């Protein structure tokens, strides 16, 4: 089993900030169009920039992922709101596609007093 671990000085956007919705008029009705937000695109860009400074290999098999989110403040957050943006942003970097993830474990740590960051450990199973 191969494992890679990284400490990343960023924090992913929550699912609430990951998506944007634009309402457009089409004929006699309105439709909502969902899109990836500018904030999420910026996170993905910053993550790719950070990973370009790291030594890593792209996994092609089934994966187990462990993520620890570290927040400076004591503000409560739903830990499950961070996985989608994070996993989408690593697509094509640490793995070909996030469909390869078969097991995930997220933990949050609040009130660390340090800048927000996360660590990620990926193991091919």
DSSP file (Angstrom, degrees, kcal/mol; ACC not computed):
  #  RESIDUE AA STRUCTURE BP1 BP2  ACC     N-H-->O    O-->H-N    N-H-->O    O-->H-N    TCO  KAPPA ALPHA  PHI   PSI    X-CA   Y-CA   Z-CA
    1    1 A X              0   0    0      0, 0.0     2,-0.4     0, 0.0   124,-0.1   0.000 360.0 360.0 360.0 129.3    0.0    0.0    0.0
    2    2 A X        -     0   0    0    122,-0.3   122,-2.5     2,-0.0     2,-0.4  -0.772 360.0-170.8 -95.1 142.7    1.3    3.4   -1.0
    3    3 A X  E     -A  123   0A   0     -2,-0.4     2,-0.4   120,-0.2   120,-0.2  -0.992   8.5-172.8-133.9 142.1    0.5    6.4    1.2
    4    4 A X  E     -A  122   0A   0    118,-2.4   118,-2.9    -2,-0.4     2,-0.4  -0.990   5.7-169.6-130.3 142.6    1.1   10.1    0.7
    5    5 A X  E     +A  121   0A   0     -2,-0.4     2,-0.3   116,-0.2   116,-0.2  -0.996   4.9 179.9-135.4 139.8    0.5   12.9    3.3
    6    6 A X  E     -A  120   0A   0    114,-2.3   114,-2.4    -2,-0.4     2,-0.6  -0.993  22.7-147.0-138.5 143.2    0.5   16.6    2.9
    7    7 A X  E     -A  119   0A   0     -2,-0.3     2,-0.5   112,-0.2   112,-0.2  -0.968  25.8-163.6-107.7 118.6    0.0   19.6    5.2
    8    8 A X  E     -A  118   0A   0    110,-3.4   110,-2.3    -2,-0.6     2,-1.3  -0.908  19.9-144.4-113.7 123.3   -1.8   22.3    3.1
    9    9 A X  S    S+     0   0    0     -2,-0.5     2,-0.3   108,-0.2   108,-0.1  -0.125  77.0  77.5 -80.5  42.9   -1.9   26.0    4.3
   10   10 A X        -     0   0    0     -2,-1.3     2,-0.4   108,-0.2   108,-0.2  -0.867  68.2-139.5-137.1 168.8   -5.4   26.5    2.9
   11   11 A X        -     0   0    0     -2,-0.3   105,-0.0   106,-0.1    -2,-0.0  -0.995  25.4-121.2-133.3 131.9   -8.9   25.6    3.9
   12   12 A X        -     0   0    0     -2,-0.4     2,-0.1     1,-0.1    28,-0.1  -0.275  31.3-104.5 -67.8 156.4  -11.5   24.4    1.4
   13   13 A X        -     0   0    0      1,-0.1    72,-0.3    26,-0.1    73,-0.2  -0.462  38.8-107.6 -72.8 151.6  -14.7   26.2    0.9
   14   14 A X    >>  -     0   0    0     -2,-0.1     4,-1.2     1,-0.1     3,-0.9  -0.331  32.2-103.9 -72.0 164.2  -17.8   24.7    2.5
   15   15 A X  H 3> S+     0   0    0     66,-1.9     4,-1.2     1,-0.3     3,-0.3   0.856 122.2  62.5 -57.2 -35.2  -20.4   23.1    0.2
   16   16 A X  H 34 S+     0   0    0      1,-0.2    -1,-0.3     2,-0.2    -3,-0.0   0.837 111.7  36.3 -60.8 -32.9  -22.6   26.2    0.7
   17   17 A X  H <4 S+     0   0    0     -3,-0.9    23,-0.4     1,-0.1    -1,-0.2   0.555 103.7  75.0 -95.0  -9.9  -19.8   28.4   -0.9
   18   18 A X  H  < S+     0   0    0     -4,-1.2    19,-2.8    -3,-0.3     2,-0.3   0.875  94.9  51.0 -70.3 -37.6  -18.8   25.8   -3.5
   19   19 A X  E  <  -D   36   0B   0     -4,-1.2     2,-0.3    17,-0.2    17,-0.2  -0.755  62.0-165.9-106.1 147.8  -21.9   26.3   -5.7
   20   20 A X  E     -D   35   0B   0     15,-3.2    15,-2.5    -2,-0.3     2,-0.4  -0.908  10.9-148.9-120.3 156.0  -23.4   29.4   -7.1
   21   21 A X  E     -D   34   0B   0     -2,-0.3     2,-0.4    13,-0.2    13,-0.2  -0.993   9.1-170.8-130.1 130.4  -26.9   29.7   -8.6
   22   22 A X  E     -D   33   0B   0     11,-2.7    11,-3.2    -2,-0.4     2,-0.5  -0.975  13.0-147.4-119.3 132.1  -27.9   32.0  -11.4
   23   23 A X  E     -D   32   0B   0     -2,-0.4     2,-0.3     9,-0.2     9,-0.2  -0.869  20.9-179.5-101.8 127.2  -31.6   32.3  -12.4
   24   24 A X  E     -D   31   0B   0      7,-2.8     7,-2.9    -2,-0.5     2,-0.5  -0.930  28.1-118.8-127.1 151.0  -32.3   33.0  -16.1
   25   25 A X  E     -D   30   0B   0     -2,-0.3     2,-0.5     5,-0.2     5,-0.3  -0.753  28.1-176.8 -89.0 129.7  -35.5   33.6  -18.0
   26   26 A X  E >   -D   29   0B   0      3,-3.3     3,-1.9    -2,-0.5     2,-0.4  -0.956  60.8 -51.5-130.8 112.4  -36.1   31.0  -20.7
   27   27 A X  T 3  S-     0   0    0     -2,-0.5    -2,-0.0     1,-0.3     0, 0.0  -0.467 123.5 -17.1  57.6-116.4  -39.2   31.6  -22.8
   28   28 A X  T 3  S+     0   0    0     -2,-0.4     2,-0.3    -3,-0.1    -1,-0.3   0.199 129.6  54.7-103.9  15.7  -42.1   32.1  -20.3
   29   29 A X  E <  S-D   26   0B   0     -3,-1.9    -3,-3.3    -5,-0.0     2,-0.4  -0.859  74.9-115.9-139.8 175.2  -40.4   30.6  -17.2
   30   30 A X  E     -D   25   0B   0     -2,-0.3     2,-0.4    -5,-0.3    -5,-0.2  -0.904  23.3-166.3-115.0 143.1  -37.3   30.9  -15.1
   31   31 A X  E     -D   24   0B   0     -7,-2.9    -7,-2.8    -2,-0.4     2,-0.5  -0.961  16.6-131.8-127.9 149.2  -34.7   28.2  -14.6
   32   32 A X  E     -D   23   0B   0     -2,-0.4     2,-0.5    -9,-0.2    -9,-0.2  -0.852  16.8-160.3-100.0 131.0  -31.9   28.0  -12.1
   33   33 A X  E     -D   22   0B   0    -11,-3.2   -11,-2.7    -2,-0.5     2,-0.4  -0.953   7.3-150.1-112.9 123.5  -28.4   27.2  -13.3
   34   34 A X  E     +D   21   0B   0     -2,-0.5     2,-0.3   -13,-0.2   -13,-0.2  -0.745  23.5 168.0 -93.7 139.1  -25.9   25.8  -10.8
   35   35 A X  E     -D   20   0B   0    -15,-2.5   -15,-3.2    -2,-0.4     2,-0.4  -0.964  43.2 -91.5-145.7 160.2  -22.2   26.5  -11.3
   36   36 A X  E     -D   19   0B   0     -2,-0.3   -17,-0.2   -17,-0.2   -18,-0.1  -0.620  53.8-117.8 -74.6 129.0  -18.9   26.3   -9.4
   37   37 A X     >  -     0   0    0    -19,-2.8     4,-2.1    -2,-0.4     5,-0.2  -0.153  12.5-116.1 -69.2 160.0  -18.4   29.5   -7.6
   38   38 A X  H  > S+     0   0    0      1,-0.2     4,-2.2     2,-0.2     5,-0.2   0.875 116.9  57.0 -59.8 -39.5  -15.5   31.9   -8.1
   39   39 A X  H  > S+     0   0    0      1,-0.2     4,-2.0     2,-0.2    -1,-0.2   0.889 107.7  46.7 -61.7 -41.1  -14.4   31.3   -4.6
   40   40 A X  H  > S+     0   0    0    -23,-0.4     4,-2.4     2,-0.2    -1,-0.2   0.879 110.6  51.9 -70.5 -37.7  -14.1   27.5   -5.2
   41   41 A X  H  X S+     0   0    0     -4,-2.1     4,-2.1     1,-0.2    -2,-0.2   0.885 109.6  50.9 -63.6 -37.3  -12.3   28.1   -8.5
   42   42 A X  H  X S+     0   0    0     -4,-2.2     4,-2.5     2,-0.2    -2,-0.2   0.896 108.8  50.7 -67.4 -40.5   -9.8   30.3   -6.6
   43   43 A X  H  X S+     0   0    0     -4,-2.0     4,-2.6     2,-0.2    -2,-0.2   0.940 110.8  49.1 -60.5 -46.4   -9.3   27.6   -3.9
   44   44 A X  H  X S+     0   0    0     -4,-2.4     4,-2.4     1,-0.2    -2,-0.2   0.896 111.4  49.7 -60.6 -41.1   -8.6   25.0   -6.7
   45   45 A X  H  X S+     0   0    0     -4,-2.1     4,-2.1     2,-0.2    -1,-0.2   0.925 112.8  46.1 -63.3 -45.5   -6.1   27.3   -8.3
   46   46 A X  H  X S+     0   0    0     -4,-2.5     4,-2.4     2,-0.2    -2,-0.2   0.857 111.9  52.0 -66.5 -35.8   -4.3   28.0   -5.0
   47   47 A X  H  X S+     0   0    0     -4,-2.6     4,-3.0     2,-0.2    -2,-0.2   0.926 109.8  48.5 -66.3 -44.5   -4.3   24.3   -4.2
   48   48 A X  H  X S+     0   0    0     -4,-2.4     4,-1.5     2,-0.2    -2,-0.2   0.895 111.2  51.0 -61.5 -39.8   -2.7   23.4   -7.6
   49   49 A X  H  < S+     0   0    0     -4,-2.1     4,-0.4     2,-0.2    -2,-0.2   0.932 112.5  46.0 -63.0 -45.7   -0.1   26.1   -7.1
   50   50 A X  H >< S+     0   0    0     -4,-2.4     3,-1.9     1,-0.2     4,-0.2   0.936 111.4  51.4 -62.0 -46.7    0.7   24.7   -3.6
   51   51 A X  H >< S+     0   0    0     -4,-3.0     3,-1.5     1,-0.3    -1,-0.2   0.764  96.8  68.5 -65.5 -24.2    0.9   21.1   -4.9
   52   52 A X  T 3< S+     0   0    0     -4,-1.5    -1,-0.3     1,-0.3    -2,-0.2   0.693  98.7  52.5 -66.8 -15.8    3.2   22.2   -7.7
   53   53 A X  T <  S+     0   0    0     -3,-1.9    -1,-0.3    -4,-0.4     2,-0.3   0.458 102.2  78.6 -94.1  -3.1    5.8   22.8   -4.9
   54   54 A X  S <  S-     0   0    0     -3,-1.5     2,-0.6    -4,-0.2   -48,-0.0  -0.694  80.3-121.9-107.3 157.0    5.3   19.3   -3.5
   55   55 A X        +     0   0    0     -2,-0.3     2,-0.3     2,-0.0    -3,-0.1  -0.882  52.1 145.3 -95.0 119.6    6.6   15.9   -4.6
   56   56 A X        -     0   0    0     -2,-0.6     2,-0.4    -5,-0.1    38,-0.0  -0.965  39.5-138.7-150.1 163.8    3.6   13.6   -5.3
   57   57 A X        -     0   0    0     -2,-0.3     2,-0.6    37,-0.1    36,-0.1  -0.961  27.7-117.5-124.4 146.2    2.3   10.8   -7.5
   58   58 A X        -     0   0    0     -2,-0.4    37,-0.3    34,-0.1    36,-0.2  -0.732  29.2-136.3 -85.8 122.0   -1.2   10.5   -8.9
   59   59 A X  B     -e   95   0C   0     35,-2.9    37,-1.2    -2,-0.6    41,-0.1  -0.464  21.4-177.5 -76.1 148.7   -3.0    7.4   -7.7
   60   60 A X        +     0   0    0     35,-0.2    -1,-0.1    -2,-0.1     3,-0.1   0.486  59.9  66.0-120.9 -10.5   -5.0    5.3  -10.1
   61   61 A X  S    S-     0   0    0      1,-0.2    35,-0.1    35,-0.0     2,-0.1  -0.202  98.6 -53.1-101.4-167.6   -6.5    2.7   -7.8
   62   62 A X        -     0   0    0     -2,-0.1    63,-2.1    39,-0.1     2,-0.3  -0.400  62.1-152.5 -68.4 144.7   -9.1    2.6   -4.9
   63   63 A X  E     -cB 101 124A   0     37,-2.8    39,-2.7    61,-0.2    40,-1.4  -0.899  24.3-156.5-129.8 150.7   -8.3    5.0   -2.1
   64   64 A X  E     -cB 103 123A   0     59,-2.5    59,-2.7    -2,-0.3     2,-0.4  -0.990  24.3-164.8-115.6 131.4   -8.8    5.7    1.6
   65   65 A X  E     -cB 104 122A   0     38,-2.8    40,-2.1    -2,-0.4     2,-0.5  -0.970  11.6-171.3-125.0 130.9   -8.6    9.4    2.5
   66   66 A X  E     -cB 105 121A   0     55,-2.6    55,-2.7    -2,-0.4     2,-0.4  -0.987  11.2-175.9-119.3 125.6   -8.1   10.9    6.0
   67   67 A X  E     -cB 106 120A   0     38,-3.1    40,-2.2    -2,-0.5     2,-0.5  -0.980  12.0-166.1-125.4 132.0   -8.5   14.7    6.3
   68   68 A X  E     -cB 107 119A   0     51,-2.2    51,-2.1    -2,-0.4     2,-0.5  -0.983  10.3-157.9-114.2 123.1   -8.0   16.8    9.4
   69   69 A X  E     -cB 108 118A   0     38,-3.2    40,-2.5    -2,-0.5     2,-0.5  -0.886   5.4-161.8-101.6 128.6   -9.3   20.4    9.2
   70   70 A X  E     -cB 109 117A   0     47,-3.1    47,-1.9    -2,-0.5     2,-0.4  -0.951   5.8-169.9-116.2 121.8   -7.7   22.9   11.6
   71   71 A X        -     0   0    0     38,-3.2    41,-2.5    -2,-0.5    40,-0.3  -0.920  21.0-146.1-115.8 135.9   -9.5   26.2   12.3
   72   72 A X  S    S+     0   0    0     -2,-0.4    41,-1.4    39,-0.2    -1,-0.1   0.896  81.9  53.4 -62.7 -43.4   -8.1   29.1   14.1
   73   73 A X  S    S-     0   0    0     38,-0.2    38,-2.8    39,-0.1    39,-0.3  -0.349  84.4-118.7 -94.2 172.1  -11.3   30.2   15.8
   74   74 A X        +     0   0    0     36,-0.3    36,-0.1    37,-0.2    -1,-0.1   0.342  65.5 135.0 -88.9   5.2  -13.9   28.3   17.9
   75   75 A X        -     0   0    0      1,-0.1     2,-0.2     0, 0.0    36,-0.1  -0.344  58.2-121.3 -59.2 129.4  -16.7   28.9   15.4
   76   76 A X        +     0   0    0     -2,-0.1     2,-0.3    34,-0.1    -1,-0.1  -0.468  35.1 178.1 -73.8 142.9  -18.6   25.7   14.8
   77   77 A X        -     0   0    0     -2,-0.2     2,-0.7   -63,-0.0     3,-0.1  -0.973  36.7-107.8-140.1 152.4  -18.8   24.2   11.3
   78   78 A X    >   -     0   0    0     -2,-0.3     3,-1.7     1,-0.2     4,-0.1  -0.760  26.0-151.7 -81.4 117.9  -20.3   21.1    9.8
   79   79 A X  G >  S+     0   0    0     -2,-0.7     3,-1.2     1,-0.3     4,-0.3   0.813  91.4  61.7 -62.4 -31.0  -17.4   18.9    9.0
   80   80 A X  G 3  S+     0   0    0      1,-0.2     3,-0.5     2,-0.1     4,-0.4   0.596  87.3  74.6 -74.5  -8.3  -19.2   17.2    6.1
   81   81 A X  G <  S+     0   0    0     -3,-1.7   -66,-1.9     1,-0.2     4,-0.3   0.498  91.3  56.3 -79.4  -2.5  -19.6   20.5    4.3
   82   82 A X  S <> S+     0   0    0     -3,-1.2     4,-1.5   -68,-0.2    -1,-0.2   0.588  83.6  78.7-106.6 -11.9  -15.9   20.5    3.2
   83   83 A X  H  > S+     0   0    0     -3,-0.5     4,-3.2    -4,-0.3     5,-0.3   0.915  86.9  54.8 -69.7 -44.3  -15.5   17.2    1.4
   84   84 A X  H  > S+     0   0    0     -4,-0.4     4,-2.6     1,-0.2     5,-0.2   0.937 112.7  40.8 -58.2 -53.2  -17.0   18.0   -2.1
   85   85 A X  H  > S+     0   0    0    -72,-0.3     4,-2.0    -4,-0.3    -1,-0.2   0.908 117.5  49.3 -62.7 -42.3  -14.8   21.0   -2.8
   86   86 A X  H  X S+     0   0    0     -4,-1.5     4,-1.3   -73,-0.2    -2,-0.2   0.952 113.7  44.3 -63.1 -50.4  -11.7   19.4   -1.4
   87   87 A X  H  X S+     0   0    0     -4,-3.2     4,-0.6     1,-0.2     3,-0.3   0.899 113.4  50.7 -64.6 -40.8  -12.1   16.2   -3.4
   88   88 A X  H >< S+     0   0    0     -4,-2.6     3,-0.8    -5,-0.3    -1,-0.2   0.883 107.9  54.3 -62.1 -37.3  -13.0   18.0   -6.6
   89   89 A X  H 3< S+     0   0    0     -4,-2.0    -1,-0.2     1,-0.2    -2,-0.2   0.772 105.6  51.4 -71.5 -26.4   -9.9   20.2   -6.3
   90   90 A X  H >X>S+     0   0    0     -4,-1.3     3,-2.5    -3,-0.3     4,-1.4   0.544  81.0 121.2 -86.0  -7.0   -7.5   17.3   -6.0
   91   91 A X  B <<5S+f   95   0C   0     -3,-0.8     5,-0.2    -4,-0.6     6,-0.1  -0.353  82.5  14.2 -59.2 130.1   -8.9   15.6   -9.1
   92   92 A X  T 345S+     0   0    0      3,-3.0    -1,-0.3     1,-0.1     4,-0.2   0.431 125.2  64.8  82.8  -1.4   -6.1   15.2  -11.6
   93   93 A X  T <45S+     0   0    0     -3,-2.5    -2,-0.2     2,-0.5    -3,-0.1   0.704 118.1   8.0-112.5 -73.0   -3.5   15.9   -8.9
   94   94 A X  T  <5S+     0   0    0     -4,-1.4   -35,-2.9     1,-0.2     2,-0.3   0.679 139.1  11.7 -88.0 -18.1   -3.5   13.2   -6.3
   95   95 A X  B   <S-ef  59  91C   0     -5,-1.0    -3,-3.0   -37,-0.3    -2,-0.5  -0.976  71.7-118.5-151.6 161.5   -5.9   10.9   -8.1
   96   96 A X  S    S-     0   0    0    -37,-1.2     2,-0.3    -2,-0.3    -1,-0.1   0.931  97.0  -6.0 -67.6 -45.9   -7.4   10.7  -11.5
   97   97 A X    >   -     0   0    0     -6,-0.1     3,-1.9    -3,-0.1    -1,-0.3  -0.994  63.4-120.9-151.0 147.1  -11.0   11.1  -10.2
   98   98 A X  G >  S+     0   0    0     -2,-0.3     3,-1.4     1,-0.3   -35,-0.1   0.562 102.7  82.6 -70.1  -4.5  -12.6   11.3   -6.8
   99   99 A X  G 3  S+     0   0    0      1,-0.2    -1,-0.3   -37,-0.0   -37,-0.0   0.675  78.5  70.7 -66.5 -16.2  -14.7    8.2   -7.7
  100  100 A X  G <  S+     0   0    0     -3,-1.9   -37,-2.8   -38,-0.1     2,-0.6   0.638  74.2 100.9 -73.6 -14.5  -11.6    6.3   -6.7
  101  101 A X  E <   +c   63   0A   0     -3,-1.4   -37,-0.2   -39,-0.2     3,-0.1  -0.634  37.0 162.1 -80.7 116.7  -12.3    7.2   -3.0
  102  102 A X  E     +     0   0A   0    -39,-2.7     2,-0.4    -2,-0.6   -38,-0.2   0.594  67.5  32.7-106.2 -18.7  -13.9    4.3   -1.3
  103  103 A X  E     +c   64   0A   0    -40,-1.4   -38,-2.8     2,-0.0     2,-0.4  -0.988  65.7 178.3-143.9 129.0  -13.3    5.3    2.3
  104  104 A X  E     -c   65   0A   0     -2,-0.4     2,-0.4   -40,-0.2   -38,-0.2  -0.983   8.6-173.9-134.4 146.2  -13.1    8.8    3.8
  105  105 A X  E     -c   66   0A   0    -40,-2.1   -38,-3.1    -2,-0.4     2,-0.4  -0.958   6.8-173.2-140.5 118.5  -12.6   10.1    7.3
  106  106 A X  E     +c   67   0A   0     -2,-0.4     2,-0.4   -40,-0.2   -38,-0.2  -0.927   3.5 179.7-113.7 136.3  -12.9   13.8    8.1
  107  107 A X  E     -c   68   0A   0    -40,-2.2   -38,-3.2    -2,-0.4     2,-0.4  -0.988  12.2-151.8-130.9 143.8  -12.0   15.4   11.5
  108  108 A X  E     -c   69   0A   0     -2,-0.4     2,-0.4   -40,-0.2   -38,-0.2  -0.914   5.3-166.5-116.5 147.2  -12.2   19.0   12.5
  109  109 A X  E     -c   70   0A   0    -40,-2.5   -38,-3.2    -2,-0.4     3,-0.3  -0.979  14.2-169.1-130.0 115.3  -10.2   20.8   15.1
  110  110 A X        +     0   0    0     -2,-0.4   -36,-0.3     1,-0.2   -38,-0.2  -0.710  61.0  28.3-107.7 158.3  -11.4   24.2   16.2
  111  111 A X        +     0   0    0    -38,-2.8   -39,-0.2   -40,-0.3    -1,-0.2   0.841  66.0 146.7  68.9  35.0   -9.8   26.9   18.3
  112  112 A X        -     0   0    0    -41,-2.5   -40,-0.2    -3,-0.3   -39,-0.1   0.739  51.8-137.9 -75.7 -21.9   -6.2   26.0   17.3
  113  113 A X  S    S+     0   0    0    -41,-1.4     2,-0.2     1,-0.3   -41,-0.2   0.389  72.3 100.2  78.8  -5.5   -5.0   29.6   17.5
  114  114 A X  S    S-     0   0    0    -43,-0.2    -1,-0.3     1,-0.2    -2,-0.2  -0.627  88.7 -78.3-104.3 167.0   -3.1   29.0   14.2
  115  115 A X        -     0   0    0     -2,-0.2    -1,-0.2     1,-0.1  -105,-0.1  -0.283  62.4 -87.7 -59.7 151.6   -4.0   30.0   10.7
  116  116 A X        +     0   0    0   -107,-0.1     2,-0.3    -3,-0.1   -45,-0.2  -0.349  66.3 141.3 -61.7 139.1   -6.6   27.7    9.1
  117  117 A X  E     - B   0  70A   0    -47,-1.9   -47,-3.1  -108,-0.1     2,-0.3  -0.958  32.3-142.5-163.0 174.8   -5.1   24.7    7.3
  118  118 A X  E     -AB   8  69A   0   -110,-2.3  -110,-3.4    -2,-0.3     2,-0.4  -0.982   4.1-145.9-143.2 157.8   -5.7   21.0    6.6
  119  119 A X  E     -AB   7  68A   0    -51,-2.1   -51,-2.2    -2,-0.3     2,-0.4  -0.949  14.6-164.0-120.6 151.6   -3.7   17.8    6.3
  120  120 A X  E     -AB   6  67A   0   -114,-2.4  -114,-2.3    -2,-0.4     2,-0.5  -0.998   7.1-168.6-136.6 133.6   -4.6   15.0    4.0
  121  121 A X  E     -AB   5  66A   0    -55,-2.7   -55,-2.6    -2,-0.4     2,-0.5  -0.989   8.7-169.9-123.3 124.2   -3.4   11.4    4.0
  122  122 A X  E     -AB   4  65A   0   -118,-2.9  -118,-2.4    -2,-0.5     2,-0.4  -0.958   3.0-175.2-119.9 129.1   -4.2    9.2    1.0
  123  123 A X  E     -AB   3  64A   0    -59,-2.7   -59,-2.5    -2,-0.5     2,-0.5  -0.983  23.4-133.6-125.3 131.9   -3.6    5.5    0.9
  124  124 A X  E       B   0  63A   0   -122,-2.5  -122,-0.3    -2,-0.4   -61,-0.2  -0.733 360.0 360.0 -81.1 125.1   -4.1    3.2   -2.1
  125  125 A X              0   0    0    -63,-2.1   -62,-0.2    -2,-0.5    -1,-0.1   0.399 360.0 360.0-109.1 360.0   -6.0    0.1   -0.8
